[in-house]
Amino acid sequence: MGTTQSDTETDVDTRTDPTDSAYEPPKGIGGAVRNSVLLKIAIGGVLFVLIGAFLDSGILVPTGELWSIWAAIFATWGAGLILAGLVGYGFLWWKRS
């Protein structure tokens, strides 16, 4: 069986202060979105709200009947995902700073 530890000098952590953090804040909005699951959830919520607005507009689907109910369901779920994603990301950002 192999070992998980390396004997080479290049793999040794040279930091001496145990309070140093390995966390590096992302650079720009694109980096923040790529590194954050919570922001991806918020973007998914925006897509759900847009789908709900599309269903309610009646462009490719008939207005009324069950389509309005589905539009409301998508919009409600989307709003919840946006809220959960942004509040969660804000909380983690606050705790890290």
Contacts in CASP RR format, 6 or more apart in sequence:
PFRMAT RR
TARGET T0000
AUTHOR 0000-0000-0000
METHOD contacts of the structure
MODEL  1
MGTTQSDTETDVDTRTDPTDSAYEPPKGIGGAVRNSVLLKIAIGGVLFVL
IGAFLDSGILVPTGELWSIWAAIFATWGAGLILAGLVGYGFLWWKRS
23 96 0 8 1.000
25 96 0 8 1.000
26 32 0 8 1.000
26 34 0 8 1.000
26 35 0 8 1.000
26 36 0 8 1.000
32 39 0 8 1.000
33 39 0 8 1.000
33 40 0 8 1.000
33 43 0 8 1.000
36 89 0 8 1.000
38 84 0 8 1.000
38 85 0 8 1.000
38 86 0 8 1.000
38 88 0 8 1.000
38 89 0 8 1.000
38 92 0 8 1.000
39 85 0 8 1.000
39 86 0 8 1.000
39 89 0 8 1.000
41 81 0 8 1.000
41 84 0 8 1.000
41 85 0 8 1.000
42 81 0 8 1.000
42 82 0 8 1.000
42 84 0 8 1.000
42 85 0 8 1.000
42 86 0 8 1.000
42 89 0 8 1.000
44 78 0 8 1.000
44 81 0 8 1.000
45 77 0 8 1.000
45 78 0 8 1.000
45 79 0 8 1.000
45 80 0 8 1.000
45 81 0 8 1.000
45 82 0 8 1.000
46 78 0 8 1.000
46 82 0 8 1.000
47 78 0 8 1.000
48 74 0 8 1.000
48 75 0 8 1.000
48 77 0 8 1.000
48 78 0 8 1.000
48 81 0 8 1.000
49 74 0 8 1.000
49 75 0 8 1.000
49 78 0 8 1.000
49 79 0 8 1.000
49 82 0 8 1.000
51 74 0 8 1.000
52 70 0 8 1.000
52 71 0 8 1.000
52 72 0 8 1.000
52 74 0 8 1.000
52 75 0 8 1.000
53 71 0 8 1.000
53 75 0 8 1.000
54 60 0 8 1.000
55 61 0 8 1.000
55 67 0 8 1.000
55 68 0 8 1.000
55 70 0 8 1.000
55 71 0 8 1.000
55 74 0 8 1.000
56 63 0 8 1.000
56 67 0 8 1.000
56 68 0 8 1.000
56 71 0 8 1.000
56 72 0 8 1.000
56 75 0 8 1.000
58 67 0 8 1.000
61 67 0 8 1.000
END
